[in-house]
């Protein structure tokens, strides 16, 4: 993992087309702005993990359904 220090108003560029900017720092919270192409999905990690879990459940359910049809 790369760890970088940034101050309010400073940014980090990822892959030439994604920019992360520190907008505000209040106590132990940091507000980050993300500028990226609309084709790049951006999720909070807890939401992303929930989506992954639901996709896995849906895929396993689809497999069971296909197997039932074969029998």
Backbone as a chain_set.jsonl record, in Angstrom:
{"seq": "XXXXXXXXXXXXXXXXXXXXXXXXXXXXXXXXXXXXXXXXXXXXXXXXXXXXXXXXXXXXXXXXXXXXXXX", "coords": {"N": [[0.85, -1.176, 0.0], [0.527, 2.171, -0.849], [1.25, 5.015, 0.955], [0.348, 8.321, 1.308], [0.871, 11.714, 2.22], [-1.323, 14.433, 2.387], [-2.515, 17.769, 2.215], [-5.312, 19.943, 2.996], [-7.024, 20.767, 0.06], [-5.073, 19.746, -1.589], [-4.186, 17.25, -4.073], [-4.345, 13.911, -5.512], [-3.4, 12.043, -8.309], [-4.637, 9.344, -10.179], [-3.906, 6.892, -12.49], [-3.922, 8.667, -14.688], [-6.522, 9.74, -15.198], [-8.15, 9.93, -12.982], [-8.85, 11.816, -10.196], [-8.184, 12.519, -6.862], [-9.126, 14.579, -4.295], [-8.381, 16.297, -1.32], [-10.848, 17.679, 0.481], [-11.776, 18.62, 2.942], [-10.889, 18.639, 6.399], [-11.83, 17.452, 9.442], [-11.374, 16.943, 12.667], [-11.203, 13.533, 13.186], [-12.115, 12.905, 10.696], [-12.024, 12.9, 7.134], [-12.854, 14.646, 4.277], [-13.23, 13.702, 0.986], [-12.917, 14.51, -2.411], [-13.81, 13.149, -5.549], [-12.842, 12.955, -8.82], [-13.64, 11.563, -11.786], [-13.927, 9.646, -14.856], [-17.277, 9.066, -16.098], [-17.652, 6.416, -16.643], [-16.279, 5.008, -14.783], [-16.904, 3.148, -12.016], [-17.625, 4.137, -8.664], [-17.47, 3.377, -5.316], [-18.223, 3.339, -1.789], [-16.228, 1.359, 0.372], [-17.601, -0.498, 2.072], [-20.073, -0.661, 0.823], [-19.342, -1.63, -1.678], [-18.355, -4.186, -0.973], [-20.725, -5.364, -0.075], [-22.21, -5.41, -2.447], [-20.627, -7.193, -3.926], [-20.963, -9.519, -2.387], [-23.734, -9.965, -2.657], [-23.845, -10.392, -5.409], [-22.396, -12.778, -5.605], [-24.11, -14.492, -4.191], [-26.374, -14.384, -5.831], [-25.344, -15.484, -8.168], [-24.734, -18.087, -7.342], [-27.263, -18.973, -6.758], [-28.409, -18.922, -9.281], [-26.968, -20.925, -10.518], [-27.851, -23.174, -9.094], [-30.511, -23.185, -9.869], [-30.273, -23.702, -12.617], [-29.212, -26.273, -12.497], [-31.343, -27.666, -11.348], [-33.193, -27.554, -13.437], [-31.975, -29.193, -15.295], [-32.241, -31.666, -14.121]], "CA": [[0.0, 0.0, 0.0], [1.217, 3.45, -0.898], [0.675, 5.98, 1.894], [0.765, 9.672, 0.964], [0.334, 12.801, 3.046], [-1.893, 15.528, 1.61], [-3.175, 18.809, 3.005], [-6.56, 20.414, 2.412], [-6.863, 21.369, -1.261], [-4.108, 19.008, -2.396], [-4.803, 16.127, -4.783], [-3.576, 12.754, -5.995], [-3.909, 11.593, -9.601], [-4.502, 7.9, -10.378], [-4.125, 6.399, -13.853], [-4.079, 9.814, -15.59], [-7.864, 10.28, -15.374], [-8.88, 9.945, -11.717], [-8.221, 12.757, -9.267], [-8.696, 12.511, -5.485], [-8.764, 15.849, -3.667], [-8.769, 16.467, 0.077], [-11.71, 18.863, 0.536], [-11.968, 19.126, 4.299], [-10.416, 17.793, 7.491], [-12.463, 17.812, 10.715], [-11.072, 15.914, 13.66], [-10.703, 12.281, 12.607], [-12.771, 12.673, 9.406], [-11.475, 13.584, 5.965], [-13.791, 14.664, 3.15], [-12.46, 13.535, -0.237], [-13.633, 14.674, -3.67], [-13.289, 12.243, -6.571], [-13.159, 13.33, -10.192], [-13.309, 10.417, -12.625], [-14.877, 9.466, -15.959], [-18.548, 8.464, -15.679], [-17.579, 4.965, -16.842], [-15.567, 4.419, -13.646], [-17.766, 3.059, -10.838], [-16.979, 4.519, -7.408], [-18.291, 2.952, -4.184], [-17.587, 3.191, -0.479], [-15.803, -0.037, 0.453], [-18.619, -1.356, 2.662], [-21.106, -0.862, -0.202], [-18.733, -2.505, -2.687], [-18.325, -5.554, -0.439], [-22.105, -5.856, -0.049], [-22.554, -5.71, -3.84], [-19.906, -8.426, -4.277], [-21.611, -10.627, -1.676], [-25.031, -10.208, -3.291], [-23.58, -10.975, -6.728], [-22.016, -14.177, -5.393], [-25.331, -15.217, -3.811], [-27.225, -14.471, -7.017], [-24.716, -16.408, -9.103], [-24.876, -19.45, -6.835], [-28.679, -19.291, -6.911], [-28.628, -19.176, -10.701], [-26.396, -22.244, -10.794], [-28.757, -24.18, -8.528], [-31.701, -23.187, -10.725], [-29.899, -24.397, -13.869], [-29.055, -27.702, -12.19], [-32.698, -28.221, -11.158], [-33.809, -27.697, -14.748], [-31.352, -30.345, -15.952], [-32.739, -32.892, -13.483]], "C": [[0.889, 1.231, 0.0], [0.511, 4.408, 0.056], [1.235, 7.357, 1.567], [0.148, 10.669, 1.937], [-0.147, 13.907, 2.122], [-2.522, 16.507, 2.569], [-4.465, 19.208, 2.298], [-6.274, 21.135, 1.085], [-5.867, 20.651, -2.155], [-4.759, 17.744, -2.97], [-3.795, 15.043, -5.118], [-4.21, 12.34, -7.313], [-3.602, 10.111, -9.755], [-4.81, 7.589, -11.839], [-4.479, 7.52, -14.84], [-5.477, 10.42, -15.668], [-8.728, 10.269, -14.115], [-8.129, 10.855, -10.752], [-8.945, 12.712, -7.926], [-8.193, 13.774, -4.801], [-9.242, 15.875, -2.223], [-9.553, 17.781, 0.162], [-11.768, 19.482, 1.917], [-11.422, 18.123, 5.3], [-11.05, 18.323, 8.773], [-12.204, 16.695, 11.705], [-10.508, 14.676, 13.004], [-11.391, 11.944, 11.278], [-12.115, 13.507, 8.318], [-12.512, 13.499, 4.863], [-12.952, 14.677, 1.871], [-13.377, 13.735, -1.437], [-12.98, 13.784, -4.714], [-13.772, 12.717, -7.933], [-12.68, 12.188, -11.085], [-14.294, 10.349, -13.786], [-16.14, 8.762, -15.467], [-18.538, 6.944, -15.822], [-16.885, 4.252, -15.692], [-16.51, 4.357, -12.447], [-16.985, 3.387, -9.565], [-17.938, 4.178, -6.273], [-17.505, 3.104, -2.897], [-17.288, 1.699, -0.327], [-16.887, -0.937, 1.024], [-19.758, -1.627, 1.672], [-20.59, -1.821, -1.269], [-18.73, -3.965, -2.221], [-19.722, -6.168, -0.399], [-22.565, -6.221, -1.462], [-21.896, -7.014, -4.266], [-20.589, -9.642, -3.659], [-22.95, -10.976, -2.326], [-24.867, -10.815, -4.678], [-23.206, -12.453, -6.611], [-23.234, -15.023, -5.043], [-26.234, -15.412, -5.021], [-26.648, -15.483, -8.012], [-24.876, -17.847, -8.629], [-26.322, -19.9, -6.929], [-29.008, -19.618, -8.353], [-28.098, -20.558, -11.08], [-27.322, -23.339, -10.284], [-30.004, -24.295, -9.382], [-31.431, -23.934, -12.021], [-29.778, -25.892, -13.629], [-30.422, -28.363, -12.006], [-33.378, -28.454, -12.494], [-33.245, -28.905, -15.497], [-31.871, -31.655, -15.406], [-34.189, -33.009, -13.763]], "O": [[1.866, 1.319, 0.744], [-0.704, 4.587, -0.033], [2.451, 7.548, 1.549], [-0.97, 10.475, 2.415], [0.55, 14.276, 1.176], [-3.012, 16.115, 3.628], [-4.683, 18.853, 1.14], [-5.398, 21.996, 1.007], [-5.817, 20.914, -3.357], [-5.743, 17.237, -2.432], [-2.582, 15.228, -5.024], [-5.436, 12.293, -7.421], [-2.483, 9.663, -9.505], [-5.856, 7.98, -12.357], [-5.281, 7.3, -15.747], [-5.613, 11.536, -16.168], [-9.92, 10.569, -14.184], [-6.931, 10.686, -10.522], [-10.167, 12.85, -7.864], [-6.988, 14.016, -4.733], [-10.384, 15.515, -1.938], [-8.999, 18.858, -0.056], [-11.804, 20.704, 2.062], [-11.482, 16.913, 5.081], [-10.846, 19.476, 9.152], [-12.769, 15.608, 11.578], [-9.469, 14.731, 12.345], [-11.265, 10.823, 10.786], [-11.709, 14.648, 8.538], [-12.998, 12.414, 4.543], [-12.086, 15.532, 1.687], [-14.482, 13.195, -1.478], [-11.756, 13.67, -4.768], [-14.973, 12.86, -8.161], [-11.49, 11.879, -11.141], [-15.377, 10.929, -13.714], [-16.087, 7.96, -14.536], [-19.337, 6.259, -15.183], [-16.898, 3.023, -15.629], [-16.884, 5.399, -11.908], [-15.837, 2.974, -9.404], [-19.083, 4.631, -6.264], [-16.277, 3.013, -2.895], [-18.028, 0.867, -0.851], [-17.086, -2.041, 0.518], [-20.343, -2.71, 1.687], [-21.311, -2.715, -1.711], [-19.063, -4.867, -2.989], [-19.884, -7.36, -0.662], [-23.239, -7.234, -1.65], [-22.537, -7.853, -4.9], [-20.773, -10.665, -4.318], [-23.26, -12.152, -2.52], [-25.665, -11.661, -5.082], [-23.643, -13.277, -7.414], [-23.379, -16.141, -5.537], [-26.796, -16.49, -5.211], [-27.393, -16.247, -8.625], [-25.131, -18.736, -9.441], [-26.59, -21.08, -7.155], [-29.814, -20.512, -8.613], [-28.715, -21.271, -11.871], [-27.551, -24.329, -10.978], [-30.504, -25.399, -9.596], [-32.268, -24.715, -12.475], [-30.196, -26.692, -14.466], [-30.635, -29.489, -12.456], [-34.073, -29.456, -12.665], [-33.965, -29.561, -16.249], [-31.94, -32.65, -16.128], [-34.827, -33.967, -13.326]]}, "num_chains": 1, "name": "protein.A"}
